[in-house]
Amino acid sequence: MAEYQVEHVMGMAVAIDVRDEIPSGAVEQAVAWFRHVDRVFSPYRSDSEISRIARRTSTRQMTSPVVQEVLAQCDRLRALTGGFFDTHATGRLDPSGFVKGWAVERAVELLERAGATRLAVNAGGDAVVRGGVPWRVGIQHPIEREQLAAVIEVRDAAIATSGAYERGLHIINPYNKRPAEGLLSVTVLGPDLGFADAYATAAFAMGRAAPQWLATVEGYEAMAILQDERVVCTPGFLAACPGGSPAASLCS
């Protein structure tokens, strides 16, 4: 049957919206996957594999294949972002900036194998949408919490936003070890949520240099809201905004 379910897992609300008839238990299987990811990757759980590496009671070579896969991708992203995506930016190992999106992509694959073709999985504001008519996705304004900074229409896409929001100034510039400044938020749109999430995190850490860098990222589009609330976005992101969107009137 079609299902909509919200669970609190990995420290955030995860909403799973499936518009197709799928076998009973398929959504629960996706939720169980998120719980497994939390047990393995959470830097806040002392028994997670990531925490054991951070304490040096384990090594990357001693971890499970899935951890090695994720950390290898994080190494790749560090190179692709000029070092601004750094799993050690806070002083201890934390791959959360990639893991959340990666986990959502794998949950979507589980649901697709169960027969879902029209679905959306939203994890703490970052989402993957698939199939059907275009999905309308609202992007929260970084200051006016009851307002939207933009609305986009997409299908078969991933959308990730980084900013202060509820967690405060949690994104660190890895070069000066200080909270990132210069931007209010960055939203990245593209084919893969793990990469979109990492690119958004890296761009936010870059500050005012981010818009110029984002314009060079192949296959991904972006919107950056500067500290003075000016909005800059790539042409592809602007094209995804329906008429009347705040982004459509502000992006340049």
N, C-alpha and C positions, 0 to 999 in steps of 0.2 A: 504494500500500500504506500501511497505518498505520505511523507512524514516531515514534520518540523520539530526539532528538538534542540533545547539549549542546556548545556552542561557547564559547570564551573570546573575547569581542569587546566593544568599548567599555569595556575595563577590568574586565569582570565575566563571570561565567558566565551564559549565556543557554540555558535549556532549552525546547525545543519539543516538545510532546507532542500528536500528532494521532491520534485514535482511528478516523478514517475511512480508506477507501481513496482515496488521492489520487495524481495523476500523479507519476512519478519526477522528481525535480529541484525539486519545489515547495518543499520545506523548504530546499534549498540556495539557492533564490531569496530566501527570507526571511532567511537568514543573510547573503547578499550585500547585502541592504538594510541590515542592521545595520552591516556594514563600511563601506558608503557613508555612513551617518549619522555614523560615527566620523570619517571623512575630512573631512566637511564641518563638523561641530559641535564636535569635541574641542578644549577649551582647552589641552590638553597637546601638541597637534601644531602645530608652527610653520607648517605649510602649510595649515591649515584656514581656512575662510572666517571663522570666529569669531575665530581668532587674528589674522588680518589686520585685522579691525575693531578688535580690542583694541590693536594696534600703530599704528592709524590710517593704515595703508597702503591701506585700503579703507574704504568707507562702506556703511551699510545700503542706500542706494539703488543701489550698485554690485554688491550680492550677488545670488545666485540667488533665484528666486521662493520656493523652499522655505525659505530662511533668512529672508526677509522675512515669510513666514507665521508662522514660529515666534516671531520677535522681536515681531511684532504681538500674538500670543497672550500672550507674556510681559508685554507692556505692559498688556494687559487684566487679567491675573492680579495684577499689582502693584496695580492699582486695586481689584480685588475683595478683596484681603487687607490693605488699609490700608497698603500699602508693605512688608509683611513678606516677601512674595515679591519679591526684588530680585536681578536678574541681575548687579548690580554690588556686591553685599554684601561680597564678598571683596576689592574694590578693582580688579577687572578683569572684563570681560564673561565670564559663564559661565551659559548657559541650561540647564545639565545637569539642574536640578531639574524642568524641564518636558520636555526633549528625550527622556529615557529612556522615560517613559510614552508620549509622542507616537509614538516610534519603534515601540514594542511594538504600539500600536493599528494602525499602518499595516502592520506585519508580519502581524497577525491578518487584516486586510483582504485581503492577498495570498493567504493560505492559504484564506480563505473563497472567494475567486474561483476557487481551484483545486479547490473542492468540499468543503472541510473544514467540518463542522458541529459536531463535538465535539472541542474542542482547548483547550489551555492553553499560554500562553507566559509563562515566568517569567524576569525579567531582574534578577538580583541581589536576589531576594526580593520584587520587585514583580511582580504578575501580572495577566493578563487570562484569564478562563475563558469558554468558550462551550458551550452546548448540553448535551443529554443529562441524566442524573441530576445532582443537585447535586454539585459538586466540594468536597471537604474541603480547606481551606487552613490550614496551621499558621503561626502568627505567632511568630517567635523571641522568647524572653524577652531583654530588653536587658542583663540581668546574668548570669543563669544560661544560658550559651550552649548547653548541652545540653538545655534545657527550652523548652517552648512557653508563651508568655504567654496564648495563646488558640487555639482551633480554630473556624473558621467554616465553614458550609455555604452555598455560593452557586452560582448559575448565571447566565451572561450578565452578568458583573460584573468590576470592576477593583479591585484591592487594593494599596495602597501604604503603606509604613512608613518613617518617618524617625526617626533616633536616632543615638547615637554609634556603636555597633556596631564593625565592622572599621576604618572610616575615622577613628575618633576624633571629636574635637569639630570637625567640619568645617562645621557650620551656624552662620552668623554672624547675630547680631541686626543688621539694617541701620541701626538708629538709634544704637546705641552702639559698633558695630564690634567687639564682643566675642563670643566663643563663646556660643551660646545656653545658658541654664541654667533650671532649674525643672522640666524634664521628662526622663524617661528614654527615652521613645519615643512616637510618635503613629502610629496606623494609620487610614487613611481608606479607606472602601468606597463605591463609586459606579459610575456608568455609563462613565466615561472615565478611563483611567489617566494621561494627561497632566495633567488637572486634579486627580485624586486625589493624584498625586505632588507637585504644586505646593502643594496645600492642606496636605498633611502637612509639607512643608518649612516653609511659612509658620507653621503652628501650632507646630512645634517651636521656631522662632525667637521666637515670642511668649512662650514659657514658661508660667507659671501662668495667664495670661490666655487660654490656648488653649481649654480646655474650654467656656467661655462663648461664645467666638467660633464654635467648631465646631458648636455647637447651632443656629446661625443659618444655616449653609451649606445652601442648598436642594438637595435631590436627593442629598446625600452623608451617610453615617453615619460615626462615628468612635469610636476608643478611645484614650485618653491614659493613660499610666502616669507618675504624678508622681514627683518626686525621692525621696519617702519610700516609693515602691512602691505607693501607693494607686492604684486603677484607676477611671477615670471613663469612661463611654461613653454614647452616645446610645441611645434606645430601639430604633431600627432596627438598630443594631449588635448590641445584646444579643439581638434577635430572631433574628439570624443564627447565634448560638452554640447548638450542640446541647446537650442536657442533660449536665451533668458537666464542661463546659468551665471552665477557670480563669476566663475572662472572665465566664461566667454567674454564678459565685459571688462575684465581686469587684466587678462594675460596679454603679454606683448613679446 
